[in-house]
């Protein structure tokens, strides 16, 4: 049984994945494992963003969370 928070996180991840696929982004198994951890509540949204960005190599890192959106800044 899933909690309302898990359901909400799962909806958010499905929407993000759909958007990424429309843009032609390939979702790797490593990225999916991170998204699964977020949906399960093991990690929060900022930690999820940091993990996903780390898969891409040196990139901007999440700075703050504003209204449910991660704001990025250059490292």
C-alpha positions as CSV (number, residue, x, y, z in Angstrom):
1,X,0.0,0.0,0.0
2,X,1.3,3.4,-0.9
3,X,0.9,6.6,1.1
4,X,-0.5,9.8,-0.4
5,X,3.0,11.3,-0.4
6,X,4.4,8.3,-2.3
7,X,1.5,8.6,-4.8
8,X,2.3,12.3,-5.3
9,X,6.0,11.7,-5.7
10,X,5.3,8.9,-8.2
11,X,3.0,11.3,-10.2
12,X,5.8,13.9,-10.2
13,X,8.4,11.4,-11.4
14,X,6.1,10.0,-14.1
15,X,5.5,13.6,-15.4
16,X,9.2,14.4,-15.4
17,X,10.1,11.1,-17.2
18,X,7.4,11.8,-19.8
19,X,8.8,15.3,-20.4
20,X,12.4,14.0,-20.6
21,X,11.4,11.3,-23.1
22,X,9.6,13.9,-25.3
23,X,12.9,15.8,-25.3
24,X,14.7,12.7,-26.3
25,X,16.5,12.1,-23.0
26,X,17.5,8.5,-22.4
27,X,16.6,7.5,-18.8
28,X,19.3,5.2,-17.5
29,X,18.8,2.4,-15.0
30,X,21.0,4.4,-12.5
31,X,18.7,7.4,-12.9
32,X,15.6,5.1,-12.4
33,X,17.1,3.8,-9.2
34,X,17.4,7.3,-7.9
35,X,13.8,8.1,-8.9
36,X,12.6,5.0,-7.2
37,X,14.4,6.0,-4.0
38,X,12.7,9.4,-4.2
39,X,9.2,7.9,-4.7
40,X,9.8,5.5,-1.7
41,X,10.8,8.5,0.4
42,X,14.3,7.3,1.0
43,X,15.7,10.6,-0.4
44,X,14.2,14.0,-0.7
45,X,13.8,16.1,-3.9
46,X,17.0,18.1,-3.4
47,X,19.0,14.9,-2.8
48,X,17.4,13.3,-5.9
49,X,18.4,16.2,-8.0
50,X,22.0,16.1,-6.7
51,X,22.2,12.3,-7.4
52,X,20.8,12.7,-11.0
53,X,23.1,15.6,-11.7
54,X,26.1,13.7,-10.5
55,X,25.4,11.1,-13.2
56,X,26.1,13.8,-15.8
57,X,29.5,14.7,-14.4
58,X,30.5,18.3,-13.4
59,X,27.3,20.3,-13.7
60,X,25.4,22.9,-11.7
61,X,24.3,21.7,-8.3
62,X,21.0,22.3,-6.7
63,X,21.1,25.3,-4.4
64,X,17.7,25.7,-2.9
65,X,14.2,24.5,-3.2
66,X,11.6,27.1,-4.1
67,X,7.9,26.2,-4.5
68,X,8.7,22.6,-5.3
69,X,11.4,23.5,-7.9
70,X,15.1,23.0,-7.6
71,X,17.0,26.2,-8.4
72,X,20.4,25.5,-9.9
73,X,23.6,27.5,-9.6
74,X,26.9,27.0,-11.3
75,X,29.6,25.2,-9.2
